[in-house]
Amino acid sequence: MRFTLETAINKGEAANKLHFPLSAALFRDQVVVNKRKGAGYISTQVVDDGITEIHLHQDGGSGGQPQKIPAHRIPKTVVANTNSAVWPTVLAARREMQSWRFLSLEPSAMRRSNKMHEESSVGADGGKLAATLYKLQRRDQNVCSRIASRLSEIVPTSDVRVDVDQVRQLLTIEVKERSGAFLPARALSDGTLRFLALCIMAEDPDFKGLLCFEEPENGIHPAKMSAMLGLLKELAVDANQPAGEDNPMRQIFIATHSPVLVKLETPDDLIYADIVKVRGPDGKPASTIRCKSLQDSWRNVPNNACVDRGSIIAYLTLPPNAQIELDLEE
């Protein structure tokens, strides 16, 4: 008995497996370069004694003998335990997953000054904002102007800069307010800092991979939610343009409870987390979560459960005890 796990899509399969809107000439043909045929990079096989083996296949194809590892001896996964360049594709998959970031932006970390020679990108907690902007400014003198322009969509500001303290060797982000005074990061609101952190991430070509962000609406006025959503979309790679320094390979997952943000989102980008009843391992009823897309979305897989628009509309309506409602009757 044998199961194969394909970890790559070759050019011949790309048109049928990549269902999201994209440019075939500018994006797909550039990022899909695999020509591998035959066995996958990782496969499993149940041998005669009932033991499940995991096979690591060589990158050159299926001709060589794979490394066979009994599944019960692996503490985590073969991907997590592969450090050898003998399997460069598996190693690349591991490094890609290590680059995934689960953002939990902490105001204290975002307000903190950084050391002058601290080379880095924005951390998962939002730290190292000043060090990252200082790095970007040395590459592009116009980066602060672009960030200030984007930040002005949610707060009245005209400039952003990095204050350099040569004596203490410290960097501090400052934002110019309406009065003309520059305010340090420690004086900014939590929502402004969260938006500023995302602006800096969007400008950093070194910031790649998967970004998971929970409740981006926190600290943002509902009237400014469109600016937040636009910034998040700018962070994600544009599949209609070539990938590169100006269009890094980034994917964004957000979890939100905000009806305002849901209303602003395009239907194709919505995934509804639904609580359903299933039979548990012990045969008793249990609750679990199913992620569903709209039936007419490109995300919907045939024979998979989907969510109807009525369920989403019900989520967006006011609660039963709402005290203020719009009277649309004449």
N, C-alpha and C positions, 0 to 999 in steps of 0.2 A: 504494500500500500504506500503510495507516494503523493505528497502535496508539494506544489511548487509556488514559491512566493516571488513574483516578478517585482523587482525594485526599480525598474526603469521603463520608460516608454520610448520605443524607437520611432524614427520618423514615419515609418509606414503606418503605425498605430495612432499617431498623434491626432490626426484629424477626427478619429472616431472616439478618442478618450478624453480629449480636452474640449469640453462642451461650453466653457465660458466664452463670451465675446472677445475676440482677439484679432490681430493682424497676422495672417499667415506668413507674409513676406517679411515684415519688420520684426515680429516677435517670435512666433512659433518656430520658424526655420532657424532662428538664431539660438534659441535656448534648448531645443531638442536636437541633440547631436548624436545620440546613442544609435548604434547599428547592430547591437548584439542580437544574436539569434540562439534558439535552443534553450538550455537551462537558465534559470534565474541565477542571481548572485547568491541567494540563500534559499535552501529548500529543506524540507523535512521528510524523513522516511521511517516507517515503523518496520523494524527488522523482525526476523523469525521468532526471537525470544520475547517479543512484545515491547522491547525498549525503543523509544523514539529517539532517532538520531537527527541532529541538525547538521546540514552539509554546507560548507563554505566553498563556493566554486570560484575558480580563478577568473580574472578579468578577461583573459584571452579567449574565452569561450568554454564550451563544455567538453573539450577533448581531454584535458588533464584530470587527474584524480582529485576530488574535493577533500578537504579536511573534514573528518567525521567526529562530531562531538556529541556524547550522550546528553540528552536534554536535562536529565535529573542532576547532572554535575555542574550545570551552569548557574551561578548565584543570581544573575540578573538576566541579560540577554547576550547573544553573540555580538550584537552591535556594540553594546556597552563595554564588552571585554576585548574588542578588537583594536589593537594599537599598531599592528604590523602593516607596513607598506606593501606586503604581499597581496593584500586585498584592498587596493586603493579606493574602489567604489564604496565598499562597506565602511572603510575609514572615513570617507568623505560624508557618507550618510550620518555617521556618528557626530562628526564635527558640525554638520548642519543642525542636528537636533540640539547640540550643546549651545548653539547660538540663539535658540528660542528664548524669548524674554517674556516673563509674566510681570507686567508693570504693576507696581504698587507704589504710586508716587507719594512720598512722605514730605510734608511741608518743611520739616526740620532739615532734611537732606537737601532739598532744593534751595533753601535759604543759606546753606553753609558756603563759606568762602573756600577756595581751593588753592593748592600750592601752585606756584608759577610754572614749574616744570612738570606738572602732572599731566602726562599725555593719556587721553582716554576718550571714550564716548560716554554719553549719558547712561547712568546706571539704572537698574531695574527700580530703584527707589527714587529716581529722579536726581540723584547726586551727581556731582561733577559738571553741573551746568556751566559754570564760569570757565572751567578748564577746557571743555569741549568748544564753547564759543570762541575762546582765545585761539584754539587750534584752527578753527574754521576761518577766523578773521585773518590769520597769517596766510591762508591760501587764497582768500577772496575778500578784498576790502569792502565789497558791497553787501556782504552777508548780513551785517547788522541792520542795514537799511531795509532789506527784504523782510527780516524778522520783525522789525518795528512796524512795517506796513501791515503785516498779517496780524500782529498783536493789537493794532488799532481797531480791528474789527470787533473786539470785545471790550476794550477799555480805551479811554482817550489818551493816547500816547503818541509821541512823534519821533522817539529815538530810543535805541538800546545800545549800551556799550559795556565794555569790561574795564573796570577800574583796576589799575595795576599798582599795588603797594610794593615799591622796590625795597623798602626797609624790611618789612616782614615777609617779603616774597609771597604775597597773597593776591589772588584774583577774586573780584567780586562783581557780579552782574548788577547793572544799574539801569533803570527805566526812567525816561523823561516824561513827567506828567504834564498836565495842561498848563500849570503855572510856570513851567520852564525849569523847575527843579528836578534833579535826578534823585530817584529813590532807590536805595539798595534793595536787594532781594528780600532781606529780612522785613522790609516794610510793605511788601506786596501781599495781596490776598491769596488764599489757597487756590482759588479758581484761576487767577491770573498766572500763578506759578505753574499750574498744570498745563495751561495753554502754552505758556512760554517754553516749557520743557519739550512739548510736542513740536513746536516750531523749530527748535534747535535740532531735534531728531530728524525732521524732514530735510534739513539742510546738510546733514552729515552723510556723505556717501559711504562711510565705514559702518554705518548702522544698517545692517542687513538681517535677513532671516524672518522668522515668524514673531510677530508682536501680539501678545494677548493683553487686553486692557479691559478692566471691569469698571462699569458705570462711569464712562467719560463725562456724563452730564453733571457730576458732582462739582459744586462751586460755580457752575455756569448758569447765567440767567436764561430762562426759556427762550427769550427773544434772540439770544445769541447762539442758540443751539445749532443753527444752520452753519455758522462759522466753524464750530467744533467739528461737525460732520464733514465739511469741506476739507478741513485740515487732515482728518483721519484718512480720507480718500486720497489726498495728495501724498500721504505717507506710503500708501500701497503702490506697488509697481503698476505702471500703465501698460496694459497688454496690447495697446495699439501703437506703441513706440518701441524702438530698440532698447534692450536692457543695457545699462552702462552706468557710469558715474553720475550722470544726470537723471537716471531712472533705475535706481538700485533694485535688486530683487528682494522685495519686501512684501509680506502678506500680513493683513491686519484682521484679528478676531476681536470683537468687542461683545461684552455682555451688558445688557441694559434693562432697566425697569422703567425707563422714561417713555411715556406715551408720545411726548413731543418728538423725541428722537426717532421713534418707530414711524411716526407719521411722515417724517422727512426722508426716511430711507427709501430707496427704490425697491420694489417688490422682489426682484431677483436676488437682492442681497440679504433678504430676511430669512432667518432660520428660527423656527418657533420651538422652544423647549417645552414639551408637554409631559405631564405626569400620567403614566398609564399603569394599569394593573397587569401583572404577569404571574405565571406560576414559578415559585421559587425553587431552589435546589431540593428542599424538603417536601415539595409538592403543595405547599401552602401558598395562598395569594401573597404577593409582594408588590411594592411600588418601585418603579424605575422611571427614568427619563428617556424619552424618544425625541430626537431632533428632527423636525419636519420642515419641508419647504412648501411653497405654494405649488399647486398642481401644474400651472402653466409656466413655472420657472425652469430655467436650464438646469438647476440643481436637482430637480425631481428625477429620481431613478424609477423606471418602470417596475410596477408591482410593490413599490415601497409606499408606506403610509405617508400621506401629505396632509397639510393643514388647509382648511377652507378659509376664505376671506371673512366669513361670518365670525369665526373664532377670534381672529385678529381684531375685527371691529368691536367685538364684545369687550376685548381687553382695553381698547382705547376709549370706551365710554366712561362717563363719570360714575363714581360709586353711588349706591342707592341713597346715602344720606347727604349728598352734596347740597350745600346751602346756596350756592350761586350758580345759576345756569343762564345761558344766552336765550333770550326770548326772540325767536326768529319769526314769530307770527306777527302779521301787520294789524 
